[in-house]
């Protein structure tokens, strides 16, 4: 669906994107994660057709997005910092969106009023609270029936009940309409519950891009207790990313196949050996550990 090919973008000599490649499958929820300054917002602005790459390409279904109104009419975007016309209400923006999105659904607009009952559709959006503004943005975006919905910190400012409501609506569109959702967020715990695929960005590049299940299958946490207090030397081929010790319990973060790792450790006759799954947040931290990401050493 979305193909980003070796995109480079610089601003005043600073290279925000450095040969970035990524692929978002149609009908999936793709989580875009990375530290501040990694290039998440910049690549989003390329995918939505706002920026033109210095080199490389951004295409949707094989068609370039930049300066392509027909393709842009298939994409809805909710940025972190919302912008609407001065004094425009939700109802005013509904009329505007109806004129530029060919699949805008008036019946759905009326139906979704029940999903966002606290939003006064006649009040100027800029006078609403941040949470109400986000609700208004989702109300409008969902009515556009986009093929691609791009979200930047989408549920920031929403209360827990409304967050669940919004994710339920989005996941229903993915399953029922085949909508493709690209979401950038620092709330990794929330992404873990909804994403099919994840791309981790650092320094303007995608470090890795996999399905969430593949990510979790490829890196694990092992807690081990040996006969001796000190841990024996592990095989050189074992890719140990991080190691800590509390009392006699050794905790190792290891990249590789779970069964192979357990078989290797079992040769040392441990008293206790337990494999634990890593959360997306932990995977994010340890994958970026190789990129000198400072928080690596304070986790666990």
C-alpha positions as CSV (number, residue, x, y, z in Angstrom):
1,X,0.0,0.0,0.0
2,X,2.5,2.6,1.2
3,X,6.1,2.3,-0.1
4,X,8.9,4.6,1.0
5,X,12.0,4.1,-1.0
6,X,15.3,5.5,0.2
7,X,14.0,8.9,1.1
8,X,16.4,11.7,2.0
9,X,15.3,15.0,3.4
10,X,17.5,17.9,4.8
11,X,16.6,21.2,6.5
12,X,19.3,23.8,6.5
13,X,22.1,21.2,6.3
14,X,20.5,18.9,8.9
15,X,19.6,15.5,7.4
16,X,16.2,14.6,9.0
17,X,15.8,11.5,6.8
18,X,18.8,9.6,5.7
19,X,17.8,7.0,3.1
20,X,14.7,5.8,4.9
21,X,12.9,2.7,3.6
22,X,9.6,1.4,4.9
23,X,6.6,-0.5,3.7
24,X,3.0,-0.4,5.1
25,X,0.7,-3.2,4.1
26,X,-2.8,-2.5,3.1
27,X,-5.5,-3.2,5.7
28,X,-3.0,-3.2,8.6
29,X,-2.2,-1.0,11.7
30,X,1.4,0.1,11.4
31,X,3.1,1.5,14.5
32,X,5.9,4.0,13.8
33,X,8.1,4.4,16.9
34,X,11.4,6.1,17.7
35,X,13.1,8.6,20.0
36,X,12.5,12.4,19.7
37,X,14.1,13.7,16.5
38,X,14.3,10.3,14.8
39,X,12.3,11.6,11.8
40,X,8.8,10.3,12.5
41,X,6.9,13.6,11.9
42,X,9.0,14.3,8.8
43,X,8.3,11.0,7.1
44,X,4.6,11.4,8.0
45,X,4.6,14.7,6.2
46,X,6.1,13.0,3.1
47,X,3.5,10.2,3.2
48,X,0.6,12.8,3.4
49,X,2.1,14.7,0.5
50,X,3.1,17.9,2.4
51,X,6.9,17.5,1.9
52,X,8.7,16.6,-1.3
53,X,11.8,14.3,-0.8
54,X,15.2,15.6,-1.8
55,X,15.7,12.1,-3.2
56,X,13.9,8.8,-3.1
57,X,10.2,8.3,-3.5
58,X,6.9,7.9,-1.6
59,X,4.2,6.1,-3.4
60,X,0.8,4.7,-2.5
61,X,-0.4,1.8,-4.7
62,X,2.5,2.6,-7.0
63,X,1.4,6.3,-7.4
64,X,3.3,9.3,-6.1
65,X,1.6,11.3,-3.4
66,X,3.2,14.7,-3.7
67,X,1.2,17.2,-5.8
68,X,-1.5,14.5,-6.4
69,X,-4.9,15.7,-5.2
70,X,-6.6,12.5,-6.3
71,X,-4.3,10.4,-4.1
72,X,-4.5,12.9,-1.2
73,X,-8.3,12.6,-1.2
74,X,-7.8,9.0,-0.1
75,X,-5.7,10.0,2.9
76,X,-6.9,11.5,6.2
77,X,-4.4,12.9,8.7
78,X,-4.7,13.8,12.3
79,X,-1.6,15.6,13.4
80,X,-0.3,16.1,16.9
81,X,-0.9,19.9,16.7
82,X,-4.4,20.3,15.2
83,X,-5.2,23.2,12.8
84,X,-8.6,24.4,11.7
85,X,-9.9,27.6,10.1
86,X,-10.3,30.5,12.6
87,X,-13.7,30.2,14.4
88,X,-14.6,27.1,12.4
89,X,-16.8,24.6,14.3
90,X,-17.0,20.9,13.8
91,X,-20.1,21.3,11.6
92,X,-18.3,24.0,9.5
93,X,-15.3,21.6,9.0
94,X,-17.8,18.8,8.1
95,X,-19.1,20.9,5.2
96,X,-15.5,21.7,4.1
97,X,-14.4,18.1,4.3
98,X,-17.5,17.0,2.4
99,X,-16.3,19.2,-0.5
100,X,-12.8,17.7,-0.8
101,X,-13.3,14.1,0.3
102,X,-15.4,12.3,-2.4
103,X,-16.3,9.4,0.0
104,X,-17.4,11.7,2.9
105,X,-20.4,10.0,4.5
106,X,-23.1,12.3,5.9
107,X,-25.0,9.4,7.4
108,X,-21.9,8.3,9.3
109,X,-21.4,11.9,10.5
110,X,-24.9,11.7,12.1
111,X,-24.3,8.2,13.5
112,X,-20.9,9.1,15.1
113,X,-22.5,12.0,17.0
114,X,-23.4,9.3,19.5
115,X,-19.7,8.2,19.8
116,X,-18.7,11.8,20.6
117,X,-21.6,13.2,22.6
118,X,-19.6,15.7,24.6
119,X,-18.5,17.6,21.5
120,X,-20.6,20.7,20.7
121,X,-20.5,20.6,16.9
122,X,-21.5,24.3,16.7
123,X,-18.8,25.6,19.0
124,X,-15.5,26.9,17.5
125,X,-13.1,24.0,17.6
126,X,-10.2,26.3,18.9
127,X,-12.3,27.0,22.0
128,X,-12.6,23.4,22.9
129,X,-10.3,21.6,25.3
130,X,-7.4,19.6,23.8
131,X,-9.3,16.3,24.4
132,X,-12.5,17.7,22.8
133,X,-10.5,18.9,19.8
134,X,-9.1,15.4,19.3
135,X,-12.6,13.9,19.5
136,X,-13.7,16.4,16.9
137,X,-10.7,15.5,14.6
138,X,-11.6,11.7,14.9
139,X,-15.2,12.4,14.2
140,X,-14.4,14.3,11.0
141,X,-11.6,12.0,9.8
142,X,-13.7,8.8,10.2
143,X,-16.5,10.3,8.2
144,X,-14.1,10.9,5.3
145,X,-13.9,7.1,4.9
146,X,-10.2,7.3,3.9
147,X,-8.3,4.4,2.5
148,X,-5.3,5.5,4.6
149,X,-5.6,7.2,8.0
150,X,-2.4,8.7,9.4
151,X,-2.2,9.5,13.1
152,X,0.5,11.4,15.0
153,X,0.1,11.0,18.8
154,X,-3.6,10.3,18.1
155,X,-5.0,9.7,21.6
156,X,-3.0,12.3,23.5
157,X,-5.4,14.3,25.7
158,X,-8.2,11.7,25.6
159,X,-9.5,10.1,28.8
160,X,-9.2,6.3,29.1
161,X,-12.8,5.6,28.1
162,X,-12.6,7.8,25.0
163,X,-9.2,6.2,24.1
164,X,-10.9,2.8,24.1
165,X,-13.8,4.1,22.1
166,X,-11.5,5.6,19.4
167,X,-9.4,2.5,19.1
168,X,-12.5,0.4,18.8
169,X,-13.8,2.6,15.9
170,X,-10.4,2.5,14.2
171,X,-10.0,-1.3,14.5
172,X,-13.6,-1.8,13.2
173,X,-12.7,0.3,10.1
174,X,-9.6,-1.8,9.5
175,X,-11.5,-5.1,9.8
176,X,-14.7,-4.0,8.0
177,X,-13.4,-1.5,5.4
178,X,-9.8,-2.5,5.0
179,X,-8.6,0.9,6.1
180,X,-4.8,1.2,6.5
181,X,-3.7,3.0,9.7
182,X,-0.3,4.4,10.2
183,X,0.2,5.6,13.8
184,X,3.1,7.4,15.4
185,X,3.1,7.4,19.2
186,X,5.3,7.3,22.2
187,X,2.6,5.3,24.1
188,X,4.2,1.9,23.2
189,X,2.0,0.0,25.7
190,X,-1.1,1.1,23.7
191,X,0.5,0.4,20.3
192,X,1.3,-3.1,21.5
193,X,-2.5,-3.8,21.9
194,X,-3.5,-2.7,18.4
195,X,-0.6,-2.8,15.9
196,X,0.1,-5.6,13.3
197,X,3.5,-4.2,12.3
198,X,6.1,-2.0,13.8
199,X,8.8,0.2,12.4
200,X,11.6,1.5,14.7
201,X,13.2,4.7,13.5
202,X,16.6,6.2,14.6
203,X,18.6,9.0,13.1
204,X,16.4,9.2,10.0
205,X,16.4,5.5,9.1
206,X,14.3,2.5,9.9
207,X,16.4,0.2,12.1
208,X,14.0,-2.7,11.7
209,X,10.5,-3.3,10.4
210,X,8.6,-6.4,11.3
211,X,5.3,-7.8,12.4
212,X,4.8,-7.4,16.2
213,X,4.8,-11.2,16.6
214,X,8.1,-11.5,14.7
215,X,9.6,-8.8,16.9
216,X,8.6,-10.5,20.1
217,X,9.7,-13.9,18.8
218,X,13.2,-12.6,17.9
219,X,14.2,-11.1,21.3
220,X,13.5,-12.5,24.8
221,X,14.3,-12.1,28.5
222,X,15.8,-15.0,30.3
223,X,16.0,-15.3,34.0
224,X,18.5,-17.9,35.2
225,X,20.0,-19.2,38.4
226,X,23.1,-21.3,38.3
227,X,24.8,-23.6,40.8
228,X,27.6,-21.1,41.2
229,X,27.0,-17.5,42.2
230,X,28.7,-16.2,39.1
231,X,27.3,-16.8,35.7
232,X,29.3,-19.0,33.4
233,X,30.7,-17.5,30.2
234,X,28.0,-17.7,27.5
235,X,28.8,-18.9,23.9
236,X,30.2,-16.2,21.7
237,X,27.5,-16.8,19.1
238,X,24.8,-16.0,21.7
239,X,23.6,-12.4,21.0
240,X,23.3,-11.0,24.5
241,X,22.1,-7.4,24.4
242,X,22.0,-6.8,28.1
243,X,22.8,-8.5,31.4
244,X,21.9,-7.7,35.0
245,X,22.1,-9.6,38.3
246,X,19.9,-9.3,41.4
247,X,21.0,-11.7,44.2
248,X,21.6,-15.0,42.4
249,X,19.1,-14.3,39.6
250,X,20.7,-13.3,36.3
251,X,18.5,-11.6,33.8
252,X,19.7,-11.7,30.1
253,X,18.2,-9.9,27.1
254,X,19.0,-12.1,24.1
255,X,18.2,-11.8,20.4
256,X,17.5,-15.1,18.7
257,X,15.2,-18.1,18.6
258,X,13.8,-19.1,22.0
259,X,14.2,-22.8,21.8
260,X,17.8,-22.5,20.6
261,X,18.7,-20.1,23.4
262,X,17.1,-22.3,26.0
263,X,18.9,-25.4,24.7
264,X,22.3,-23.5,24.9
265,X,21.7,-22.3,28.4
266,X,20.5,-25.7,29.5
267,X,24.0,-27.2,28.8
268,X,25.2,-25.2,31.9
269,X,22.7,-27.1,34.1
270,X,20.9,-24.1,35.6
271,X,18.9,-24.5,38.8
272,X,16.2,-22.2,37.4
273,X,15.6,-21.1,33.8
274,X,12.6,-19.0,32.7
275,X,11.9,-17.3,29.4
276,X,9.8,-14.2,29.6
277,X,8.2,-12.2,26.7
278,X,9.4,-8.6,26.2
279,X,6.9,-5.7,25.9
280,X,7.2,-3.5,22.8
281,X,8.6,-0.8,25.1
282,X,11.4,-3.1,26.2
283,X,12.1,-4.2,22.6
284,X,12.2,-0.5,21.6
285,X,14.8,0.3,24.3
286,X,17.1,-2.7,23.6
287,X,17.0,-2.4,19.9
288,X,18.0,1.2,20.2
289,X,20.6,0.2,22.7
290,X,22.9,-0.6,19.8
291,X,22.4,3.0,18.6
292,X,23.8,4.4,21.9
293,X,20.4,5.2,23.2
294,X,21.1,6.4,26.8
295,X,18.2,4.9,28.7
296,X,19.4,1.3,27.9
297,X,21.4,1.1,31.1
298,X,18.6,2.2,33.5
299,X,16.0,-0.4,32.5
300,X,15.7,-3.5,34.7
